[in-house]
Amino acid sequence: MVEELKTIEMGFTDYIAARQKEFDWLRQGKEQGYEAGLQQGIEQGLERGAHQKALETAKKLIARGYEPEDIADLSGLTISQIQELLPS
């Protein structure tokens, strides 16, 4: 009887340890996913901000009479993006 209880206790201890490892693994995965998502969001926000700044710069250069090729060189935008900003 004592041996059976020890066997059951060892099995239960192993089960608890396995469940704890699984929980730790899931928690770690969730944290890594959150961090990756946060990093991706920050990068996208920075890209959008840089693009918005390039558009603002291009608009100012258009207003000052710069050629689209020069604006593209200075702003990093494409010629087609700049042509979309030109008054019709």
PDB file of N, CA, C and O in Angstrom:
ATOM      1  N   MET A   1       0.819  -1.190   0.000  1.00  0.00           N
ATOM      2  CA  MET A   1       0.000   0.000   0.000  1.00  0.00           C
ATOM      3  C   MET A   1       0.867   1.259   0.000  1.00  0.00           C
ATOM      4  O   MET A   1       0.602   2.209  -0.736  1.00  0.00           O
ATOM      5  N   VAL A   2       1.905   1.248   0.838  1.00  0.00           N
ATOM      6  CA  VAL A   2       2.797   2.395   0.923  1.00  0.00           C
ATOM      7  C   VAL A   2       3.510   2.593  -0.417  1.00  0.00           C
ATOM      8  O   VAL A   2       3.675   3.719  -0.886  1.00  0.00           O
ATOM      9  N   GLU A   3       3.921   1.497  -1.013  1.00  0.00           N
ATOM     10  CA  GLU A   3       4.596   1.580  -2.309  1.00  0.00           C
ATOM     11  C   GLU A   3       3.660   2.127  -3.382  1.00  0.00           C
ATOM     12  O   GLU A   3       4.080   2.907  -4.236  1.00  0.00           O
ATOM     13  N   GLU A   4       2.407   1.725  -3.340  1.00  0.00           N
ATOM     14  CA  GLU A   4       1.432   2.226  -4.299  1.00  0.00           C
ATOM     15  C   GLU A   4       1.241   3.724  -4.133  1.00  0.00           C
ATOM     16  O   GLU A   4       1.158   4.454  -5.120  1.00  0.00           O
ATOM     17  N   LEU A   5       1.169   4.191  -2.879  1.00  0.00           N
ATOM     18  CA  LEU A   5       1.013   5.619  -2.626  1.00  0.00           C
ATOM     19  C   LEU A   5       2.237   6.402  -3.105  1.00  0.00           C
ATOM     20  O   LEU A   5       2.105   7.495  -3.656  1.00  0.00           O
ATOM     21  N   LYS A   6       3.433   5.834  -2.892  1.00  0.00           N
ATOM     22  CA  LYS A   6       4.645   6.495  -3.365  1.00  0.00           C
ATOM     23  C   LYS A   6       4.645   6.590  -4.889  1.00  0.00           C
ATOM     24  O   LYS A   6       5.043   7.607  -5.457  1.00  0.00           O
ATOM     25  N   THR A   7       4.198   5.533  -5.535  1.00  0.00           N
ATOM     26  CA  THR A   7       4.134   5.527  -6.998  1.00  0.00           C
ATOM     27  C   THR A   7       3.134   6.567  -7.492  1.00  0.00           C
ATOM     28  O   THR A   7       3.402   7.299  -8.445  1.00  0.00           O
ATOM     29  N   ILE A   8       1.985   6.621  -6.837  1.00  0.00           N
ATOM     30  CA  ILE A   8       0.966   7.609  -7.203  1.00  0.00           C
ATOM     31  C   ILE A   8       1.501   9.026  -6.968  1.00  0.00           C
ATOM     32  O   ILE A   8       1.309   9.918  -7.795  1.00  0.00           O
ATOM     33  N   GLU A   9       2.170   9.215  -5.836  1.00  0.00           N
ATOM     34  CA  GLU A   9       2.721  10.530  -5.507  1.00  0.00           C
ATOM     35  C   GLU A   9       3.774  10.947  -6.542  1.00  0.00           C
ATOM     36  O   GLU A   9       3.801  12.102  -6.969  1.00  0.00           O
ATOM     37  N   MET A  10       4.625  10.024  -6.939  1.00  0.00           N
ATOM     38  CA  MET A  10       5.644  10.334  -7.943  1.00  0.00           C
ATOM     39  C   MET A  10       4.990  10.674  -9.277  1.00  0.00           C
ATOM     40  O   MET A  10       5.417  11.599  -9.968  1.00  0.00           O
ATOM     41  N   GLY A  11       3.960   9.929  -9.631  1.00  0.00           N
ATOM     42  CA  GLY A  11       3.242  10.210 -10.878  1.00  0.00           C
ATOM     43  C   GLY A  11       2.578  11.576 -10.836  1.00  0.00           C
ATOM     44  O   GLY A  11       2.598  12.319 -11.817  1.00  0.00           O
ATOM     45  N   PHE A  12       1.992  11.899  -9.691  1.00  0.00           N
ATOM     46  CA  PHE A  12       1.342  13.198  -9.528  1.00  0.00           C
ATOM     47  C   PHE A  12       2.375  14.319  -9.574  1.00  0.00           C
ATOM     48  O   PHE A  12       2.137  15.359 -10.188  1.00  0.00           O
ATOM     49  N   THR A  13       3.521  14.112  -8.927  1.00  0.00           N
ATOM     50  CA  THR A  13       4.598  15.104  -8.937  1.00  0.00           C
ATOM     51  C   THR A  13       5.097  15.315 -10.361  1.00  0.00           C
ATOM     52  O   THR A  13       5.329  16.452 -10.773  1.00  0.00           O
ATOM     53  N   ASP A  14       5.263  14.242 -11.109  1.00  0.00           N
ATOM     54  CA  ASP A  14       5.692  14.355 -12.503  1.00  0.00           C
ATOM     55  C   ASP A  14       4.653  15.098 -13.334  1.00  0.00           C
ATOM     56  O   ASP A  14       4.992  15.910 -14.195  1.00  0.00           O
ATOM     57  N   TYR A  15       3.380  14.807 -13.063  1.00  0.00           N
ATOM     58  CA  TYR A  15       2.303  15.477 -13.784  1.00  0.00           C
ATOM     59  C   TYR A  15       2.327  16.978 -13.501  1.00  0.00           C
ATOM     60  O   TYR A  15       2.218  17.789 -14.421  1.00  0.00           O
ATOM     61  N   ILE A  16       2.468  17.342 -12.237  1.00  0.00           N
ATOM     62  CA  ILE A  16       2.514  18.764 -11.848  1.00  0.00           C
ATOM     63  C   ILE A  16       3.718  19.441 -12.496  1.00  0.00           C
ATOM     64  O   ILE A  16       3.595  20.559 -12.997  1.00  0.00           O
ATOM     65  N   ALA A  17       4.855  18.799 -12.496  1.00  0.00           N
ATOM     66  CA  ALA A  17       6.065  19.374 -13.097  1.00  0.00           C
ATOM     67  C   ALA A  17       5.864  19.582 -14.603  1.00  0.00           C
ATOM     68  O   ALA A  17       6.267  20.607 -15.153  1.00  0.00           O
ATOM     69  N   ALA A  18       5.244  18.609 -15.257  1.00  0.00           N
ATOM     70  CA  ALA A  18       5.000  18.728 -16.695  1.00  0.00           C
ATOM     71  C   ALA A  18       4.028  19.870 -16.982  1.00  0.00           C
ATOM     72  O   ALA A  18       4.220  20.629 -17.932  1.00  0.00           O
ATOM     73  N   ARG A  19       2.997  19.987 -16.171  1.00  0.00           N
ATOM     74  CA  ARG A  19       2.020  21.083 -16.354  1.00  0.00           C
ATOM     75  C   ARG A  19       2.678  22.438 -16.099  1.00  0.00           C
ATOM     76  O   ARG A  19       2.361  23.415 -16.777  1.00  0.00           O
ATOM     77  N   GLN A  20       3.585  22.507 -15.132  1.00  0.00           N
ATOM     78  CA  GLN A  20       4.292  23.755 -14.841  1.00  0.00           C
ATOM     79  C   GLN A  20       5.182  24.142 -16.025  1.00  0.00           C
ATOM     80  O   GLN A  20       5.242  25.313 -16.401  1.00  0.00           O
ATOM     81  N   LYS A  21       5.869  23.162 -16.608  1.00  0.00           N
ATOM     82  CA  LYS A  21       6.701  23.436 -17.789  1.00  0.00           C
ATOM     83  C   LYS A  21       5.841  23.938 -18.942  1.00  0.00           C
ATOM     84  O   LYS A  21       6.212  24.877 -19.647  1.00  0.00           O
ATOM     85  N   GLU A  22       4.694  23.303 -19.124  1.00  0.00           N
ATOM     86  CA  GLU A  22       3.784  23.719 -20.191  1.00  0.00           C
ATOM     87  C   GLU A  22       3.301  25.152 -19.955  1.00  0.00           C
ATOM     88  O   GLU A  22       3.268  25.959 -20.884  1.00  0.00           O
ATOM     89  N   PHE A  23       2.933  25.460 -18.729  1.00  0.00           N
ATOM     90  CA  PHE A  23       2.483  26.807 -18.383  1.00  0.00           C
ATOM     91  C   PHE A  23       3.605  27.815 -18.627  1.00  0.00           C
ATOM     92  O   PHE A  23       3.370  28.873 -19.211  1.00  0.00           O
ATOM     93  N   ASP A  24       4.810  27.498 -18.189  1.00  0.00           N
ATOM     94  CA  ASP A  24       5.953  28.399 -18.404  1.00  0.00           C
ATOM     95  C   ASP A  24       6.196  28.616 -19.884  1.00  0.00           C
ATOM     96  O   ASP A  24       6.464  29.736 -20.317  1.00  0.00           O
ATOM     97  N   TRP A  25       6.103  27.548 -20.660  1.00  0.00           N
ATOM     98  CA  TRP A  25       6.305  27.642 -22.104  1.00  0.00           C
ATOM     99  C   TRP A  25       5.251  28.546 -22.748  1.00  0.00           C
ATOM    100  O   TRP A  25       5.576  29.389 -23.584  1.00  0.00           O
ATOM    101  N   LEU A  26       3.997  28.365 -22.356  1.00  0.00           N
ATOM    102  CA  LEU A  26       2.922  29.197 -22.898  1.00  0.00           C
ATOM    103  C   LEU A  26       3.092  30.658 -22.500  1.00  0.00           C
ATOM    104  O   LEU A  26       2.910  31.553 -23.326  1.00  0.00           O
ATOM    105  N   ARG A  27       3.438  30.902 -21.244  1.00  0.00           N
ATOM    106  CA  ARG A  27       3.639  32.272 -20.762  1.00  0.00           C
ATOM    107  C   ARG A  27       4.793  32.932 -21.514  1.00  0.00           C
ATOM    108  O   ARG A  27       4.695  34.088 -21.925  1.00  0.00           O
ATOM    109  N   GLN A  28       5.875  32.196 -21.688  1.00  0.00           N
ATOM    110  CA  GLN A  28       7.036  32.730 -22.389  1.00  0.00           C
ATOM    111  C   GLN A  28       6.676  33.044 -23.849  1.00  0.00           C
ATOM    112  O   GLN A  28       7.077  34.079 -24.381  1.00  0.00           O
ATOM    113  N   GLY A  29       5.933  32.163 -24.478  1.00  0.00           N
ATOM    114  CA  GLY A  29       5.506  32.399 -25.857  1.00  0.00           C
ATOM    115  C   GLY A  29       4.618  33.627 -25.963  1.00  0.00           C
ATOM    116  O   GLY A  29       4.744  34.411 -26.904  1.00  0.00           O
ATOM    117  N   LYS A  30       3.721  33.796 -25.001  1.00  0.00           N
ATOM    118  CA  LYS A  30       2.837  34.964 -24.994  1.00  0.00           C
ATOM    119  C   LYS A  30       3.652  36.239 -24.832  1.00  0.00           C
ATOM    120  O   LYS A  30       3.404  37.224 -25.527  1.00  0.00           O
ATOM    121  N   GLU A  31       4.622  36.228 -23.922  1.00  0.00           N
ATOM    122  CA  GLU A  31       5.461  37.403 -23.706  1.00  0.00           C
ATOM    123  C   GLU A  31       6.284  37.723 -24.947  1.00  0.00           C
ATOM    124  O   GLU A  31       6.424  38.889 -25.317  1.00  0.00           O
ATOM    125  N   GLN A  32       6.824  36.701 -25.588  1.00  0.00           N
ATOM    126  CA  GLN A  32       7.618  36.924 -26.803  1.00  0.00           C
ATOM    127  C   GLN A  32       6.734  37.453 -27.922  1.00  0.00           C
ATOM    128  O   GLN A  32       7.151  38.325 -28.685  1.00  0.00           O
ATOM    129  N   GLY A  33       5.524  36.933 -28.025  1.00  0.00           N
ATOM    130  CA  GLY A  33       4.587  37.417 -29.035  1.00  0.00           C
ATOM    131  C   GLY A  33       4.214  38.865 -28.797  1.00  0.00           C
ATOM    132  O   GLY A  33       4.121  39.650 -29.741  1.00  0.00           O
ATOM    133  N   TYR A  34       3.999  39.225 -27.537  1.00  0.00           N
ATOM    134  CA  TYR A  34       3.677  40.606 -27.189  1.00  0.00           C
ATOM    135  C   TYR A  34       4.831  41.523 -27.544  1.00  0.00           C
ATOM    136  O   TYR A  34       4.628  42.583 -28.136  1.00  0.00           O
ATOM    137  N   GLU A  35       6.051  41.117 -27.184  1.00  0.00           N
ATOM    138  CA  GLU A  35       7.228  41.934 -27.470  1.00  0.00           C
ATOM    139  C   GLU A  35       7.453  42.080 -28.970  1.00  0.00           C
ATOM    140  O   GLU A  35       7.802  43.160 -29.446  1.00  0.00           O
ATOM    141  N   ALA A  36       7.257  41.006 -29.707  1.00  0.00           N
ATOM    142  CA  ALA A  36       7.425  41.064 -31.162  1.00  0.00           C
ATOM    143  C   ALA A  36       6.367  41.976 -31.780  1.00  0.00           C
ATOM    144  O   ALA A  36       6.672  42.765 -32.675  1.00  0.00           O
ATOM    145  N   GLY A  37       5.148  41.873 -31.314  1.00  0.00           N
ATOM    146  CA  GLY A  37       4.070  42.730 -31.820  1.00  0.00           C
ATOM    147  C   GLY A  37       4.313  44.185 -31.495  1.00  0.00           C
ATOM    148  O   GLY A  37       4.073  45.063 -32.324  1.00  0.00           O
ATOM    149  N   LEU A  38       4.788  44.443 -30.294  1.00  0.00           N
ATOM    150  CA  LEU A  38       5.095  45.813 -29.893  1.00  0.00           C
ATOM    151  C   LEU A  38       6.209  46.382 -30.759  1.00  0.00           C
ATOM    152  O   LEU A  38       6.115  47.518 -31.224  1.00  0.00           O
ATOM    153  N   GLN A  39       7.258  45.605 -30.978  1.00  0.00           N
ATOM    154  CA  GLN A  39       8.374  46.050 -31.814  1.00  0.00           C
ATOM    155  C   GLN A  39       7.909  46.322 -33.238  1.00  0.00           C
ATOM    156  O   GLN A  39       8.305  47.317 -33.844  1.00  0.00           O
ATOM    157  N   GLN A  40       7.078  45.447 -33.768  1.00  0.00           N
ATOM    158  CA  GLN A  40       6.557  45.628 -35.122  1.00  0.00           C
ATOM    159  C   GLN A  40       5.719  46.903 -35.195  1.00  0.00           C
ATOM    160  O   GLN A  40       5.818  47.653 -36.167  1.00  0.00           O
ATOM    161  N   GLY A  41       4.904  47.151 -34.187  1.00  0.00           N
ATOM    162  CA  GLY A  41       4.088  48.365 -34.155  1.00  0.00           C
ATOM    163  C   GLY A  41       4.937  49.623 -34.103  1.00  0.00           C
ATOM    164  O   GLY A  41       4.633  50.609 -34.774  1.00  0.00           O
ATOM    165  N   ILE A  42       5.988  49.594 -33.318  1.00  0.00           N
ATOM    166  CA  ILE A  42       6.885  50.739 -33.233  1.00  0.00           C
ATOM    167  C   ILE A  42       7.548  50.996 -34.582  1.00  0.00           C
ATOM    168  O   ILE A  42       7.618  52.136 -35.039  1.00  0.00           O
ATOM    169  N   GLU A  43       8.031  49.934 -35.212  1.00  0.00           N
ATOM    170  CA  GLU A  43       8.681  50.078 -36.523  1.00  0.00           C
ATOM    171  C   GLU A  43       7.715  50.631 -37.562  1.00  0.00           C
ATOM    172  O   GLU A  43       8.089  51.496 -38.355  1.00  0.00           O
ATOM    173  N   GLN A  44       6.485  50.147 -37.569  1.00  0.00           N
ATOM    174  CA  GLN A  44       5.494  50.646 -38.523  1.00  0.00           C
ATOM    175  C   GLN A  44       5.184  52.110 -38.255  1.00  0.00           C
ATOM    176  O   GLN A  44       5.035  52.895 -39.192  1.00  0.00           O
ATOM    177  N   GLY A  45       5.086  52.481 -36.999  1.00  0.00           N
ATOM    178  CA  GLY A  45       4.824  53.872 -36.650  1.00  0.00           C
ATOM    179  C   GLY A  45       5.950  54.790 -37.090  1.00  0.00           C
ATOM    180  O   GLY A  45       5.705  55.885 -37.596  1.00  0.00           O
ATOM    181  N   LEU A  46       7.175  54.346 -36.898  1.00  0.00           N
ATOM    182  CA  LEU A  46       8.321  55.141 -37.342  1.00  0.00           C
ATOM    183  C   LEU A  46       8.347  55.282 -38.862  1.00  0.00           C
ATOM    184  O   LEU A  46       8.638  56.357 -39.386  1.00  0.00           O
ATOM    185  N   GLU A  47       8.042  54.194 -39.563  1.00  0.00           N
ATOM    186  CA  GLU A  47       8.000  54.245 -41.029  1.00  0.00           C
ATOM    187  C   GLU A  47       6.917  55.205 -41.510  1.00  0.00           C
ATOM    188  O   GLU A  47       7.144  55.992 -42.428  1.00  0.00           O
ATOM    189  N   ARG A  48       5.752  55.141 -40.896  1.00  0.00           N
ATOM    190  CA  ARG A  48       4.663  56.037 -41.296  1.00  0.00           C
ATOM    191  C   ARG A  48       5.022  57.490 -41.014  1.00  0.00           C
ATOM    192  O   ARG A  48       4.739  58.379 -41.818  1.00  0.00           O
ATOM    193  N   GLY A  49       5.645  57.719 -39.872  1.00  0.00           N
ATOM    194  CA  GLY A  49       6.064  59.081 -39.527  1.00  0.00           C
ATOM    195  C   GLY A  49       7.103  59.609 -40.500  1.00  0.00           C
ATOM    196  O   GLY A  49       7.031  60.769 -40.905  1.00  0.00           O
ATOM    197  N   ALA A  50       8.065  58.784 -40.884  1.00  0.00           N
ATOM    198  CA  ALA A  50       9.091  59.193 -41.837  1.00  0.00           C
ATOM    199  C   ALA A  50       8.469  59.476 -43.201  1.00  0.00           C
ATOM    200  O   ALA A  50       8.849  60.434 -43.875  1.00  0.00           O
ATOM    201  N   HIS A  51       7.520  58.648 -43.601  1.00  0.00           N
ATOM    202  CA  HIS A  51       6.850  58.858 -44.887  1.00  0.00           C
ATOM    203  C   HIS A  51       6.048  60.162 -44.857  1.00  0.00           C
ATOM    204  O   HIS A  51       6.063  60.930 -45.819  1.00  0.00           O
ATOM    205  N   GLN A  52       5.354  60.401 -43.753  1.00  0.00           N
ATOM    206  CA  GLN A  52       4.570  61.627 -43.624  1.00  0.00           C
ATOM    207  C   GLN A  52       5.482  62.855 -43.687  1.00  0.00           C
ATOM    208  O   GLN A  52       5.138  63.851 -44.324  1.00  0.00           O
ATOM    209  N   LYS A  53       6.624  62.788 -43.041  1.00  0.00           N
ATOM    210  CA  LYS A  53       7.587  63.889 -43.066  1.00  0.00           C
ATOM    211  C   LYS A  53       8.109  64.109 -44.482  1.00  0.00           C
ATOM    212  O   LYS A  53       8.271  65.254 -44.904  1.00  0.00           O
ATOM    213  N   ALA A  54       8.375  63.031 -45.225  1.00  0.00           N
ATOM    214  CA  ALA A  54       8.835  63.142 -46.608  1.00  0.00           C
ATOM    215  C   ALA A  54       7.770  63.816 -47.472  1.00  0.00           C
ATOM    216  O   ALA A  54       8.095  64.635 -48.332  1.00  0.00           O
ATOM    217  N   LEU A  55       6.504  63.475 -47.245  1.00  0.00           N
ATOM    218  CA  LEU A  55       5.416  64.118 -48.000  1.00  0.00           C
ATOM    219  C   LEU A  55       5.347  65.608 -47.698  1.00  0.00           C
ATOM    220  O   LEU A  55       5.180  66.423 -48.605  1.00  0.00           O
ATOM    221  N   GLU A  56       5.476  65.965 -46.421  1.00  0.00           N
ATOM    222  CA  GLU A  56       5.444  67.374 -46.035  1.00  0.00           C
ATOM    223  C   GLU A  56       6.603  68.142 -46.674  1.00  0.00           C
ATOM    224  O   GLU A  56       6.429  69.258 -47.164  1.00  0.00           O
ATOM    225  N   THR A  57       7.779  67.529 -46.660  1.00  0.00           N
ATOM    226  CA  THR A  57       8.954  68.158 -47.286  1.00  0.00           C
ATOM    227  C   THR A  57       8.723  68.336 -48.781  1.00  0.00           C
ATOM    228  O   THR A  57       9.027  69.393 -49.334  1.00  0.00           O
ATOM    229  N   ALA A  58       8.193  67.322 -49.432  1.00  0.00           N
ATOM    230  CA  ALA A  58       7.934  67.392 -50.869  1.00  0.00           C
ATOM    231  C   ALA A  58       6.941  68.510 -51.184  1.00  0.00           C
ATOM    232  O   ALA A  58       7.124  69.240 -52.158  1.00  0.00           O
ATOM    233  N   LYS A  59       5.911  68.648 -50.384  1.00  0.00           N
ATOM    234  CA  LYS A  59       4.926  69.710 -50.611  1.00  0.00           C
ATOM    235  C   LYS A  59       5.572  71.092 -50.512  1.00  0.00           C
ATOM    236  O   LYS A  59       5.259  71.984 -51.300  1.00  0.00           O
ATOM    237  N   LYS A  60       6.465  71.266 -49.552  1.00  0.00           N
ATOM    238  CA  LYS A  60       7.158  72.550 -49.417  1.00  0.00           C
ATOM    239  C   LYS A  60       8.060  72.813 -50.617  1.00  0.00           C
ATOM    240  O   LYS A  60       8.141  73.940 -51.105  1.00  0.00           O
ATOM    241  N   LEU A  61       8.737  71.769 -51.090  1.00  0.00           N
ATOM    242  CA  LEU A  61       9.627  71.927 -52.234  1.00  0.00           C
ATOM    243  C   LEU A  61       8.835  72.206 -53.511  1.00  0.00           C
ATOM    244  O   LEU A  61       9.289  72.972 -54.361  1.00  0.00           O
ATOM    245  N   ILE A  62       7.676  71.604 -53.654  1.00  0.00           N
ATOM    246  CA  ILE A  62       6.795  71.881 -54.795  1.00  0.00           C
ATOM    247  C   ILE A  62       6.390  73.349 -54.768  1.00  0.00           C
ATOM    248  O   ILE A  62       6.429  74.039 -55.787  1.00  0.00           O
ATOM    249  N   ALA A  63       5.999  73.815 -53.579  1.00  0.00           N
ATOM    250  CA  ALA A  63       5.581  75.212 -53.433  1.00  0.00           C
ATOM    251  C   ALA A  63       6.710  76.177 -53.788  1.00  0.00           C
ATOM    252  O   ALA A  63       6.447  77.298 -54.224  1.00  0.00           O
ATOM    253  N   ARG A  64       7.941  75.765 -53.612  1.00  0.00           N
ATOM    254  CA  ARG A  64       9.092  76.621 -53.931  1.00  0.00           C
ATOM    255  C   ARG A  64       9.575  76.453 -55.370  1.00  0.00           C
ATOM    256  O   ARG A  64      10.541  77.091 -55.788  1.00  0.00           O
ATOM    257  N   GLY A  65       8.895  75.591 -56.119  1.00  0.00           N
ATOM    258  CA  GLY A  65       9.199  75.464 -57.536  1.00  0.00           C
ATOM    259  C   GLY A  65      10.282  74.458 -57.901  1.00  0.00           C
ATOM    260  O   GLY A  65      10.795  74.502 -59.020  1.00  0.00           O
ATOM    261  N   TYR A  66      10.639  73.579 -57.024  1.00  0.00           N
ATOM    262  CA  TYR A  66      11.652  72.563 -57.336  1.00  0.00           C
ATOM    263  C   TYR A  66      11.115  71.577 -58.372  1.00  0.00           C
ATOM    264  O   TYR A  66       9.910  71.338 -58.449  1.00  0.00           O
ATOM    265  N   GLU A  67      12.006  71.019 -59.150  1.00  0.00           N
ATOM    266  CA  GLU A  67      11.650  69.993 -60.142  1.00  0.00           C
ATOM    267  C   GLU A  67      11.384  68.660 -59.421  1.00  0.00           C
ATOM    268  O   GLU A  67      12.001  68.369 -58.396  1.00  0.00           O
ATOM    269  N   PRO A  68      10.460  67.853 -59.969  1.00  0.00           N
ATOM    270  CA  PRO A  68      10.145  66.561 -59.334  1.00  0.00           C
ATOM    271  C   PRO A  68      11.377  65.676 -59.107  1.00  0.00           C
ATOM    272  O   PRO A  68      11.458  64.992 -58.087  1.00  0.00           O
ATOM    273  N   GLU A  69      12.322  65.677 -60.025  1.00  0.00           N
ATOM    274  CA  GLU A  69      13.528  64.857 -59.868  1.00  0.00           C
ATOM    275  C   GLU A  69      14.348  65.302 -58.653  1.00  0.00           C
ATOM    276  O   GLU A  69      14.871  64.477 -57.904  1.00  0.00           O
ATOM    277  N   ASP A  70      14.449  66.627 -58.474  1.00  0.00           N
ATOM    278  CA  ASP A  70      15.177  67.159 -57.317  1.00  0.00           C
ATOM    279  C   ASP A  70      14.443  66.849 -56.018  1.00  0.00           C
ATOM    280  O   ASP A  70      15.064  66.527 -55.004  1.00  0.00           O
ATOM    281  N   ILE A  71      13.125  66.949 -56.057  1.00  0.00           N
ATOM    282  CA  ILE A  71      12.311  66.647 -54.871  1.00  0.00           C
ATOM    283  C   ILE A  71      12.474  65.173 -54.495  1.00  0.00           C
ATOM    284  O   ILE A  71      12.593  64.826 -53.320  1.00  0.00           O
ATOM    285  N   ALA A  72      12.475  64.318 -55.516  1.00  0.00           N
ATOM    286  CA  ALA A  72      12.653  62.884 -55.259  1.00  0.00           C
ATOM    287  C   ALA A  72      14.005  62.634 -54.607  1.00  0.00           C
ATOM    288  O   ALA A  72      14.113  61.848 -53.666  1.00  0.00           O
ATOM    289  N   ASP A  73      15.023  63.297 -55.106  1.00  0.00           N
ATOM    290  CA  ASP A  73      16.371  63.127 -54.555  1.00  0.00           C
ATOM    291  C   ASP A  73      16.444  63.616 -53.109  1.00  0.00           C
ATOM    292  O   ASP A  73      17.086  62.982 -52.270  1.00  0.00           O
ATOM    293  N   LEU A  74      15.795  64.729 -52.818  1.00  0.00           N
ATOM    294  CA  LEU A  74      15.870  65.315 -51.478  1.00  0.00           C
ATOM    295  C   LEU A  74      14.937  64.644 -50.469  1.00  0.00           C
ATOM    296  O   LEU A  74      15.255  64.573 -49.282  1.00  0.00           O
ATOM    297  N   SER A  75      13.804  64.158 -50.932  1.00  0.00           N
ATOM    298  CA  SER A  75      12.796  63.618 -50.004  1.00  0.00           C
ATOM    299  C   SER A  75      12.821  62.105 -49.861  1.00  0.00           C
ATOM    300  O   SER A  75      12.355  61.563 -48.858  1.00  0.00           O
ATOM    301  N   GLY A  76      13.371  61.416 -50.877  1.00  0.00           N
ATOM    302  CA  GLY A  76      13.347  59.959 -50.860  1.00  0.00           C
ATOM    303  C   GLY A  76      12.074  59.372 -51.429  1.00  0.00           C
ATOM    304  O   GLY A  76      11.911  58.152 -51.452  1.00  0.00           O
ATOM    305  N   LEU A  77      11.166  60.225 -51.889  1.00  0.00           N
ATOM    306  CA  LEU A  77       9.931  59.749 -52.516  1.00  0.00           C
ATOM    307  C   LEU A  77      10.202  59.410 -53.970  1.00  0.00           C
ATOM    308  O   LEU A  77      11.213  59.820 -54.539  1.00  0.00           O
ATOM    309  N   THR A  78       9.291  58.658 -54.563  1.00  0.00           N
ATOM    310  CA  THR A  78       9.406  58.347 -55.985  1.00  0.00           C
ATOM    311  C   THR A  78       8.798  59.487 -56.800  1.00  0.00           C
ATOM    312  O   THR A  78       8.038  60.306 -56.284  1.00  0.00           O
ATOM    313  N   ILE A  79       9.148  59.518 -58.073  1.00  0.00           N
ATOM    314  CA  ILE A  79       8.595  60.532 -58.973  1.00  0.00           C
ATOM    315  C   ILE A  79       7.072  60.418 -59.015  1.00  0.00           C
ATOM    316  O   ILE A  79       6.373  61.431 -58.998  1.00  0.00           O
ATOM    317  N   SER A  80       6.562  59.202 -59.069  1.00  0.00           N
ATOM    318  CA  SER A  80       5.098  59.025 -59.128  1.00  0.00           C
ATOM    319  C   SER A  80       4.425  59.531 -57.848  1.00  0.00           C
ATOM    320  O   SER A  80       3.334  60.097 -57.912  1.00  0.00           O
ATOM    321  N   GLN A  81       5.054  59.337 -56.699  1.00  0.00           N
ATOM    322  CA  GLN A  81       4.492  59.863 -55.454  1.00  0.00           C
ATOM    323  C   GLN A  81       4.473  61.390 -55.476  1.00  0.00           C
ATOM    324  O   GLN A  81       3.528  62.014 -54.995  1.00  0.00           O
ATOM    325  N   ILE A  82       5.493  61.964 -56.021  1.00  0.00           N
ATOM    326  CA  ILE A  82       5.579  63.427 -56.096  1.00  0.00           C
ATOM    327  C   ILE A  82       4.558  63.948 -57.095  1.00  0.00           C
ATOM    328  O   ILE A  82       3.921  64.970 -56.839  1.00  0.00           O
ATOM    329  N   GLN A  83       4.387  63.277 -58.218  1.00  0.00           N
ATOM    330  CA  GLN A  83       3.408  63.712 -59.219  1.00  0.00           C
ATOM    331  C   GLN A  83       1.996  63.713 -58.651  1.00  0.00           C
ATOM    332  O   GLN A  83       1.163  64.521 -59.063  1.00  0.00           O
ATOM    333  N   GLU A  84       1.721  62.821 -57.716  1.00  0.00           N
ATOM    334  CA  GLU A  84       0.401  62.800 -57.070  1.00  0.00           C
ATOM    335  C   GLU A  84       0.179  64.047 -56.217  1.00  0.00           C
ATOM    336  O   GLU A  84      -0.961  64.441 -55.974  1.00  0.00           O
ATOM    337  N   LEU A  85       1.266  64.663 -55.765  1.00  0.00           N
ATOM    338  CA  LEU A  85       1.177  65.857 -54.921  1.00  0.00           C
ATOM    339  C   LEU A  85       1.089  67.152 -55.734  1.00  0.00           C
ATOM    340  O   LEU A  85       0.706  68.198 -55.209  1.00  0.00           O
ATOM    341  N   LEU A  86       1.449  67.071 -57.026  1.00  0.00           N
ATOM    342  CA  LEU A  86       1.452  68.267 -57.863  1.00  0.00           C
ATOM    343  C   LEU A  86       0.027  68.750 -58.094  1.00  0.00           C
ATOM    344  O   LEU A  86      -0.894  67.949 -58.254  1.00  0.00           O
ATOM    345  N   PRO A  87      -0.143  70.074 -58.109  1.00  0.00           N
ATOM    346  CA  PRO A  87      -1.484  70.599 -58.391  1.00  0.00           C
ATOM    347  C   PRO A  87      -1.901  70.255 -59.825  1.00  0.00           C
ATOM    348  O   PRO A  87      -1.069  70.251 -60.732  1.00  0.00           O
ATOM    349  N   SER A  88      -3.167  69.970 -60.021  1.00  0.00           N
ATOM    350  CA  SER A  88      -3.637  69.566 -61.344  1.00  0.00           C
ATOM    351  C   SER A  88      -3.840  70.756 -62.257  1.00  0.00           C
ATOM    352  O   SER A  88      -4.235  70.589 -63.411  1.00  0.00           O
TER     353      SER A  88
END
